């Protein structure tokens, strides 16, 4: 006896001549490789046990685990005053979060919004409007400015009436002063004893002496700011008096002196010390103070003290200080940030839309002045995001993709090269690295897969993977693509993408691409405005409650195995909302013979029994609707019926294993050249559809559509399948 094999349903294919094993549409079903079935197991619930904890719209979300610390999920939500608040999820707090920073910019429809980049123990973030900032994840409201937006101001030296310099009786305790030779009566000048090795200047009579100072900030990332401008030059000429008395001017006494600095600037929060630099004696000064060489003087090991007494002679100064090129001011409106090669990479923004800046190695906040690459206008347009992949840093642009490629030259650690000059993205938050499959991202005309690198003669490749969902992509609101977002779910091996459709300026449809199957499906009822992956591998997403939050919004959701999809109001209270109906729609089938007229007799759906209702709808010859429908249940048609529990009693109710069943839908549909059908659930029960068989007649001869399909490489996986003549 011949066996009738079941046709295993493929993913969506919307070509005019689609594979007969494919689906014209799949809604709210994911493919489960463990059960070899299309199932609607996936739903979503609130991150908080009480979904009403927070109901504001979320504009960005990012999960991050600082080294050696608890993981954190940061998110930006609408504060209700025309700005965003950045906080981190804290389910034990009444508000559900703790604040990090307030009064942040709300992005427009054409703006990606805040981007995040972990570096070591800190999280860096930028949005092109607020100053770039960093956060260490250990306490609320402890975010600090990232980098150095301005140069420090110079230290000051308080002058005295006769043009000298300010001094103090109380010098540093670390030095042996060997006594004071004298202090003038106003205690404004100090001369060091002749036998001391400390002090500044040439002690000889009639000598001319001059000095200038600069200061830098050192942050908790060991990054050093640009040098301050030079201080005013302090100078004096020694006299030739051989003894000091109160009748002589202090400046008449030959010897070494000390200099008191004051109003030394303090750095931004995160500054752990200030570093002082000084010239050597500028005897016979030529040029300005800025043109002189400055040497390391000392560190002030805090960010508090504003005074310093300098008694260090020239011979004890350290090495030459950094040049003006060693550290620069960070641009004020940077939009995008990433980490690559032990450096922080930033770029984009109104001031430098096509320029990439990179920090010194292991000093993430220190950006040498010449550490940038100008990509140029060309055809690529402005930078729209970064993705680190395969020893490259991909630089996405509006209409192109460039790459930063590492070199062995410490003075030029990267070079930039164009990869594709006609294909870019406005939706950089859709660019996701997929293990073994490259980088997936959204362009204006579809979804692409980038693979390859530039090493060993390898060539990058770009493949469009959305051709099979062309009808769906035609609905996408291209002008609002900057709002699109995506994550790669490694547990389910699925690229989950949320896009605006049907003219909406907000994300309103979720597409899922199963990497192993190479198949698309769609999901409704998920108000995903932004998304991230938790440390457990779950998809966390921010909801767009302002536009599609529904009657019972909640700010942050979790995609999981659930019978629910969000919430609804019942008796003025939040209640779980049943998931939207799940459906699998076949391609138009001609059974290998488009010219013959068929009489469709029945469709058998192979599924796991769950007791829920199934509905089969059918259409013929390119009808737009499904005018024929037949209901049934997902249970065995013969044998002892399985118990279906609404409420079971603990200890006495018996739970039965699911059974593999074939649900037969008898349908008399004559005069058919092309046939299609849709299987959907009629109640919020779990659906597990394995495949289907179609029985029909041609000229009175009974036939069956019966061809096996194996997702793991059967010979006929992508071939047109001819019908088999089998007795019914």
Helices and strands as residue ranges (DSSP letters): E 7-8, E 23-27, E 30-32, E 37-39, E 42-46, G 51-53, E 58-65, E 71-78, E 84-89, E 97-104, E 115-119, E 122-126, E 133-135, E 144-145, E 156-157, E 180-183, E 190-192, E 208-211, E 213-219, E 234-237, G 250-252, E 259-262, E 271-278, G 289-291, E 295-300, E 308-310, G 314-316, E 336-340, E 343-347, E 355-358, E 372-374, E 383-389, E 392-397, E 400-406, E 414-420, E 427-434, E 438-443, E 446-451, G 455-457, E 461-464, G 467-469, H 470-473, G 478-483, E 485-489, E 494-499, E 509-514, E 519-523, E 528-533, E 539-543, H 545-548, E 556-561, E 564-570, E 573-578, E 583-586, E 598-608, E 613-620, E 628-633, E 660-672, E 675-681, E 688-698, E 701-705
